[in-house]
Amino acid sequence: MSNGTSEMEIIQERLRPLLEAGRVEELAALLLELELHPSDVADLLEALDDTESQAALLRSLPAELASDALAEMEEGDDRADLLGALEPHKTAELLNELPDDDAADLIGDLEPLDAARILAALPLEDAADLRGLLQYDEETAGGLMTTELVAVRAEMTAGEAVDEVRRQGREVEDFYVIFVVDEQRVLQGTVPLGELILADTESLVSDLVQEVPVTLTADVDQEEVGRLLSRYNLVSVPVVGLRGELLGRITFDDVIDVIEAEQTEDILRLAGVSDEEEVRGDWWESVQSRLPWLFVNLLTASAAASVVFIFGNTVEEVWYLAAIMPIIAGMGGNSGTQALAVTVRRIALSDGPLERKSDAVAKELLVGLVNGIALGLLAAAAAWGAAEWFSLDPQLPFVVLFALWGNIVVAGFAGAFIPTVLHRFGVDPAVASSVFVTTLTDLFGFSLLLGLGSVFLL
């Protein structure tokens, strides 16, 4: 059903009393009446307090809706506990309703003993297919792919190929591309379904085949999979073995959640938060995830504070520099974070063969030079006014100008250089979090301001 915001609010008001009271059978009947999308049903499952209530609701729903809702639930312990609470034959029934890649993801959540019990309840052929997918790491192309696809032989005529597509298509969900293979199932290319149907029935498929823009091996990281589908605007990409044999396919809908997860991971890392923290996790998980980073931040902040200790005499003699220090450090930190965020995103989006990552450093250095002089002159004008009003040292504006200008230049350079170097050495550039960049700008900012103050104001 199609719902506007007001309709969803009404539905929530009808569901909430049943949800809070744990009246599972009535809740299931209402879900069927409302024809909710499996994603909405998954949210309701996660909102139930205990695993037994979740299992009871799943048992009360038709197998197709229950299986789709299971696949839409957040991966993790909750989904694994729910699967473990169901009878093996019931879980096997639900898995039979899903594409093999989604079924493999669900089994991958389980403990080995529970997974073995469920696989034993499946038909031998289906169990063998799932075991084949489970051998791949879940964050690789092999872990994302499905073996359910439509493939025809290159030596077939168009008429024979159409008949074969009809036969295979009854068992395959949402196929967009017809793959063409040889006798050893080595991938030859693809043929558009429309072109195949319109071709003369006696035409050979080999005359219609088109080159595949990109192929993947099973060990390619999932982030690279998402980047390639986005870069080349593909709806489906084949996964091949070492000899080029067709193993499976990955469709665009398989990587939407991957892209979201990778972007969330990068955002958390940029903020100095471990990607192990669940966005919807409880407070104790957040404490465990964030405390180590805050401990690191405490150490790095202490390093910046040591600069102030070294220039203690300058601060004592030129007391008004203490009021300027937060301005210099804060502007540098913000500039560095801006450069870091733009550079990390640029690296993620521009990973083609013609892209030069070093251009980001030059760009941010130039941006820092221009922004630094503009903001430095503005701050120097304010410092001149303060010097006139409070009868301070007339050289104060020059100290403020060069300290702020220099720190913003350093911030832009560091914000681009650190992730670029990490990427070149094969390290995720998102780990160059703002914790380290802002600490670096604090060190340089304090050193420039207090060092220049020691030279010109004492």
Secondary structure, DSSP 8 states (H G I E B T S, - for coil): ----HHHHHHHHHHHHHHHHHT-HHHHHHHHHHHT--HHHHHHHHHHSSSHHHHHHHHHHS-HHHHHHHHHHS-SSHHHHHHHHHS-HHHHHHHHHTS-HHHHHHHHHTS-HHHHHHHHHHS-HHHHHHHHHHHTS-TTBHHHH-BS---EEETTSBHHHHHHHHHHHHTTSSS---EEEE-TT-BEEEEE-HHHHHHS-TTSBHHHH-B--S--EETTSBHHHHHHHHHHTT-SEEEEE-TTSBEEEEEEHHHHHHHHHHHHHHHHHHHTT--TTS-TT--HHHHHHHHHHHHHHHHHHHHHHHHHHHHTHHHHHHSTTHHHHHHHHHHHHHHHHHHHHHHHHHHHHH--STT--THHHHHHHHHHHHHHHHHHHHHHHHHHHHHHHHHT--TTHHHHHHHHHHHHHHHHHHHHHHHHHHHHHTT--GGGS-HHHHHHHHHHHHHHHHHHHHHHHT-
